[in-house]
Amino acid sequence: MIKAKKSLGQNFLVDKKVLEKIINAAIIENKTILEIGPGTGNLTSYILKKNPKKLFVIEKDDDLAVMLKNKFQEQLIMINDDVLKIDETKISSDKIIVFGNLPYNISTEILSKWITNLKNHFWFDSLILMFQKEVADRIIAKFNTSNYGRLAIMCNWKLNIKKICDVKADAFFPKPKIDSSLLIFSPKEDFFKINNPYNLEKITRIFFNQRRKMIKKTL
């Protein structure tokens, strides 16, 4: 029996209604799909029923990777590695739809990596991602609100973002201590061009780490 590993931030999504909401957020048929952290393969099964052109999955856990390969055989392409170490632009020449129940402990790190690595060409059609609710609220925060900060600026720079739904903790096993939110990201056609996105990430991190200091000190 596969057990969730706390060190990898594993909480497996088991609620069928939530799984259906996730796969209905995008047209999957004949599309290239990437699933991040498939876990025990609950969402994977739903994706495959929708007849994707190709399904890639990234699973860091060696035991889960073996289990998934045995369960789904040739129906998917397994990438048994750390998502933070992978060049996502080289996974496929097709534009990808990404599904991910992201590990809470590295969810913002994954998203920040994808955004700062974006050039003027988008490697994905959409990102359908699960975050802990507190993080999702910061991502979709509006200007001049208490949640508005670095994450909202970075994410809204090149992406349109919409909340699909909130997800209660008991939709997962083991049950986490907090609720989650499902967000969908899609590329903006028009955005301000910055030669080096890492500069925006660095500047916003400096400013919003010093929220309570006088602006001239931060400058």
Secondary structure, 3 states (H helix, E strand, C coil): CCCCCHHHCCCEECCHHHHHHHHCCCCCCCCEEEEECCCCCHHHHHHHHCCCCEEEEECCCHHHHHHHHHHHHHHCEEECCCHHHCCHHHCCCCCEEEEEECCHHHHHHHHHHHHHCCCCCCCEEEEEEEEEHHHHHHHCCCCCCCCCCHHHHHHHHHEEEEEEEEECHHHEECCCCCCEEEEEEEECCCCCCCCCHHHHHHHHHHHHHCCCCCHHHHC
